[in-house]
Amino acid sequence: MTEISLPKSVTAAAGTNIALVKYWGKRDAALNLPAAGSLSLTLANLGSETTVRFAPDAGGGDGRDCVLFAGAPADPKFAARVQRFLDLVRTRAGFRLPAEVATTNTVPTAAGLASSAAGFAALALAASRAAGLRLSAAELSELARRGSGSAARSIFGGFVEMSAGTRADGADAVARGLLDEKAWDVRLCVAITAEGPKAIGSTAAMERTALTSPYYQGWLSSVPADLDQARAAIAARDLAALGAVAERSALRMHACAMAANPHILYWNPATVAAMSSVKALRTGGTSAFFTIDAGPHVKVLCGAADAPRVEAALAVTPGVMRVLVLAPGQGAHIVNEN
């Protein structure tokens, strides 16, 4: 058993990330190993903050983990997922102490805005530090991936690339930063087109797509070229080139899911209307490009100077409920450590 100084409470925060080259499909579900690489942008002011404390008296001293979400006991399914993740940390640290976990989100849960990416990135950092571990960024990325495949990317700020890896144990399936949050003054405008959770979760949808979509292998084979082009566009600060890749990747991912059996359709009428608004903006000379994750919301990549124009166009799009304008954000970081 590893001896650590207790009680120790650690609070960490992480921003959600939006994939520009999409993550869709796993080569190993148990280890959350992606079937292909991905590339994303971590966002500011939209994410999770999580506090973790390991101690004999955690959760009232009954030996069980206590998981709170927004100040109330977490949904049993979510709590069980957190507890399984904590077991990974406890095994690595060499103890079996119970934990208290308290999480707050500024991301709607299960709505297609990558709440789990932010949540498990923050949990990976807070729990590992509270357990006395000092993990490298790559090790944190690998750990976060075990909770949510997209969480591996939220360990880093700005533009981030996730490797699919080739090792069976997943040690090389980690993310790395490409360009930090201050290096390119872009914005992501998020058109919210629905409230509440999506009809089918990403994990189940990925599995169904992989098993039944005739387009799945074609989707996988398209990703390496998209990654190469996106990486080059980021290095050159070429918004038009990056935007073209982002739109292509999103449409191919959704086409692949739509062809599953039964089909998976995340879009609603406002989703399609928002895409049309973005195309109209481009026709009018505004450099703006859409992407859509596993949900109905439309995210629009643009330069900072064009963000007010994009926001205004989306705000008057039929069915769009509200628009968030978000800047690139930092990676997972410690907020407080006692």
Secondary structure, 3 states (H helix, E strand, C coil): CCCCCCCEEEEEEEEEEEEEECCCCEEECCCCEECCCEEEEEEEEEEEEEEEEECCCHHHCCCCCEEEECCEECCHHHHHHHHHHHHHHHHHHCCCCCEEEEEEECCCCCCCCCHHHHHHHHHHHHHHHHCCCCCCHHHHHHHHHHHCCCHHHHCCCCEEEECCCCCCCCCCCCEEEEECCCCCCEEEEEEECCCCCCCCCHHHHHHHHHHHCCCHHHHHHHHHHHHHHHHHHHHHCCHHHHHHHHHHHHHHHHHHHHCCCCCCCCCCHHHHHHHHHHHHHHHCCCCEEEECCCCCCEEEEEEHHHHHHHHHHHHCCCCCCEEEEECECCCCEEEEEC
